Amino acid sequence: MRTMQLIALGSLVSLTSMSLAGPGGGCSLCAGEPSVQAAAGLDQAMIDTLVAMREEEKLARDVYLTLGEKWDEPAFGIAESEKRHLEAMKGLLDRFGIEDPIKDDTRGVFTSERYAKLYAQLIERGSVSRVEALRVGALIEELDLTDLRQAVAQAEDESIERVLGNLQRATRNHLRAFAAALKAQGAAYESQYLTQDEFDSIAGSPRERGGMGGGQGSRQGSGRSMGG
């Protein structure tokens, strides 16, 4: 039953992830929306990607805050790190004169209806059990890491590469935190975006420091060089 739930959740997030990928790796979700302004030095695909990732970081923060309250699970202290990730993405938008898609920072409120629906679905799944909530967390970090990699490959600006590289490091730490919490519960996790070998390799490797490094949640202790 739990395997079927995880597959269903993976399919849901996969559909949303695919909706973000437009021609050339851009974001069809944001393309043509009036909230996106032209930015000097960036093509539209990169602008769309940065806008989408800003809302994706909000999605992670909002889901973790809600599930953390429900289950009183230390791993969801990662929400504090996600707040800093949100700030980092806002900094990039400001740097390039891109309009922020977040008009209302209320939990679960998104400019994109797709993110609003995804938030509701993830909360529903994560409310089934503590283990399922942790699986939702691991899945979000997998998706985030995959999207960050694609964005870095797409980026031509050094400041964007640097910020996204720091976010990748922090995201790997978040993935480690959820993997450790699942292991403590005696629960397995089947990767959806990374290969299982890569997921297991990241999960089993030491926590990284530097950049936005942080990542085991505020209640588990987090090293904050840039506030990971």
matplotlib code that plots the C-alpha trace (Angstrom):
import matplotlib.pyplot as plt

x = [0.0, 2.8, 4.6, 1.5, 1.1, 4.7, 4.4, 1.2, 3.0, 5.9, 3.7, 2.0, 5.2, 6.6, 3.7, 4.3, 8.0, 7.4, 5.0, 7.9, 10.2, 9.5, 11.6, 15.3, 14.8, 12.7, 9.6, 6.4, 4.5, 5.8, 6.2, 4.0, 2.8, 2.7, 4.6, 7.8, 9.6, 12.5, 15.9, 19.1, 21.6, 19.3, 17.2, 13.6, 14.3, 16.6, 14.2, 11.3, 13.6, 14.5, 10.9, 9.8, 12.5, 11.5, 8.0, 9.4, 11.5, 8.3, 6.5, 9.2, 9.1, 5.3, 5.0, 7.7, 6.2, 2.8, 4.0, 6.4, 3.5, 1.4, 4.0, 6.4, 9.2, 12.7, 13.6, 11.1, 13.1, 14.7, 11.9, 14.2, 16.8, 14.2, 13.4, 17.0, 16.8, 13.8, 15.8, 18.7, 16.3, 14.7, 18.2, 18.8, 15.5, 16.3, 19.8, 18.4, 15.3, 12.9, 9.5, 8.9, 6.1, 5.3, 2.7, 1.3, 3.6, 0.8, 1.4, -0.1, -0.7, 1.0, 0.9, 0.8, -2.3, -0.2, 1.9, -1.2, -2.6, 0.7, 0.9, -2.5, -1.7, 1.7, 0.0, -2.7, -0.1, 2.1, -0.8, -1.2, 1.6, 4.9, 6.8, 4.8, 5.5, 9.2, 8.9, 7.3, 10.2, 12.8, 10.9, 10.8, 14.5, 15.1, 13.0, 14.7, 18.2, 17.2, 15.8, 18.9, 21.2, 19.3, 19.3, 23.1, 23.6, 21.5, 23.1, 25.7, 26.1, 28.6, 26.5, 23.6, 25.9, 27.3, 24.0, 22.5, 25.6, 25.3, 21.6, 22.5, 24.9, 22.2, 19.7, 21.9, 22.1, 18.4, 18.1, 20.5, 18.4, 15.2, 17.0, 18.4, 14.9, 13.4, 16.1, 15.4, 11.8, 12.9, 11.3, 12.6, 12.6, 12.5, 14.1, 12.0, 14.3, 17.9, 19.0, 18.7, 22.5, 23.0, 20.3, 21.9, 25.3, 24.3, 22.3, 25.3, 27.9, 28.9, 27.1, 28.6, 29.7, 30.2, 27.9, 24.3, 25.4, 23.0, 20.5, 19.5, 16.8, 16.9, 16.0, 18.8, 21.4, 22.6, 25.8, 24.9, 27.7, 25.3, 22.3, 21.7]
y = [0.0, 2.4, 1.6, 2.4, 5.7, 6.6, 5.8, 7.9, 10.8, 10.4, 10.5, 13.7, 15.5, 14.2, 15.7, 19.0, 18.9, 18.2, 21.1, 23.4, 22.2, 24.2, 24.2, 24.4, 23.6, 26.7, 27.0, 26.7, 27.3, 30.9, 31.7, 34.6, 35.4, 39.2, 38.6, 38.0, 41.0, 41.2, 41.0, 42.4, 39.7, 36.7, 34.8, 34.1, 30.4, 31.4, 34.0, 31.5, 29.0, 31.4, 32.4, 28.8, 27.9, 30.8, 29.3, 25.8, 26.9, 28.3, 25.0, 23.2, 25.7, 25.6, 21.8, 21.4, 23.9, 22.3, 18.7, 19.7, 21.0, 17.9, 15.3, 17.3, 15.7, 17.3, 16.7, 19.3, 21.9, 22.1, 24.7, 27.3, 26.5, 26.8, 30.3, 31.2, 29.5, 31.6, 34.7, 33.6, 33.1, 36.5, 38.0, 36.6, 38.0, 41.4, 41.4, 40.9, 43.0, 40.0, 40.5, 38.3, 35.8, 35.6, 38.3, 36.7, 34.8, 33.1, 29.4, 27.4, 30.5, 30.6, 32.7, 29.4, 27.3, 24.3, 24.9, 25.5, 22.2, 20.4, 21.8, 20.4, 17.0, 16.8, 17.8, 15.2, 12.5, 13.6, 13.6, 9.8, 8.9, 10.2, 7.9, 9.1, 12.7, 11.9, 10.3, 13.5, 15.5, 13.2, 13.4, 17.2, 17.3, 14.9, 17.1, 20.2, 18.8, 17.6, 21.0, 22.8, 20.7, 21.5, 25.2, 25.2, 23.6, 26.3, 29.2, 31.4, 34.0, 33.2, 34.7, 32.4, 29.4, 30.3, 30.7, 27.6, 25.6, 26.6, 25.6, 22.2, 21.5, 22.5, 20.4, 17.3, 17.9, 18.1, 14.8, 13.3, 14.5, 12.9, 9.7, 9.5, 10.1, 7.4, 5.0, 5.7, 4.8, 1.6, 2.7, 2.3, 4.9, 4.4, 7.2, 8.9, 11.3, 10.2, 6.7, 4.6, 4.2, 8.0, 8.6, 6.0, 7.4, 11.0, 9.7, 7.7, 10.4, 13.0, 16.3, 19.0, 22.4, 25.7, 27.8, 27.5, 24.2, 23.8, 21.3, 19.0, 21.3, 23.9, 21.3, 19.0, 21.7, 23.3, 24.9, 28.2, 29.8, 31.6, 30.2, 26.9]
z = [0.0, 0.9, -2.3, -4.3, -2.4, -3.2, -6.8, -7.0, -5.3, -7.7, -10.7, -9.4, -8.9, -12.2, -14.0, -12.3, -13.0, -16.7, -16.8, -15.8, -18.6, -21.8, -25.0, -24.3, -20.6, -19.9, -17.8, -19.7, -16.5, -16.3, -20.0, -21.1, -17.6, -16.9, -13.6, -15.5, -16.8, -19.2, -17.5, -19.0, -19.9, -19.4, -22.0, -21.3, -20.5, -17.7, -16.4, -16.4, -14.6, -11.8, -11.3, -11.1, -8.7, -6.4, -6.1, -5.8, -2.8, -1.3, -1.9, 0.1, 2.9, 3.2, 3.0, 5.7, 8.0, 7.7, 8.1, 10.8, 12.9, 12.3, 13.2, 15.4, 13.4, 13.8, 10.2, 9.1, 11.0, 7.5, 6.8, 8.4, 5.7, 3.0, 4.2, 3.4, 0.0, -0.7, 0.2, -2.1, -5.0, -4.3, -4.4, -7.9, -9.1, -7.7, -9.2, -12.7, -12.3, -12.5, -10.9, -7.9, -8.5, -4.8, -4.1, -1.0, 1.3, 3.1, 3.5, 0.6, -1.5, -4.9, -8.0, -10.1, -9.6, -10.3, -7.2, -5.1, -6.2, -5.7, -2.2, -1.3, -2.8, -0.9, 2.4, 1.8, 1.2, 4.1, 6.5, 6.1, 8.5, 9.8, 7.4, 4.4, 5.5, 5.5, 2.1, 0.8, 2.2, 0.5, -2.8, -2.7, -2.2, -5.1, -7.3, -6.1, -6.7, -10.2, -11.1, -9.6, -11.7, -14.9, -14.0, -13.4, -16.7, -18.3, -16.5, -18.2, -15.4, -12.7, -9.9, -10.8, -11.0, -7.6, -5.8, -7.4, -6.6, -3.0, -3.1, -4.5, -1.6, 0.9, -0.9, -0.7, 3.1, 3.3, 1.4, 3.9, 6.8, 5.4, 4.5, 8.1, 9.5, 7.3, 8.3, 12.0, 11.3, 9.7, 6.4, 2.9, 0.2, -3.5, -5.5, -8.2, -9.9, -9.0, -9.6, -6.4, -6.3, -6.5, -3.8, -1.5, -2.2, -1.2, 1.8, 3.0, 2.6, 5.2, 5.5, 3.4, 4.7, 3.0, 0.9, 2.2, 3.7, 6.6, 6.6, 9.3, 10.6, 13.3, 16.0, 14.9, 14.7, 11.6, 10.5, 9.0, 7.0, 4.6, 6.5, 4.8]

ax = plt.figure().add_subplot(projection="3d")
ax.plot(x, y, z, "-o")
ax.set_aspect("equal")
plt.show()
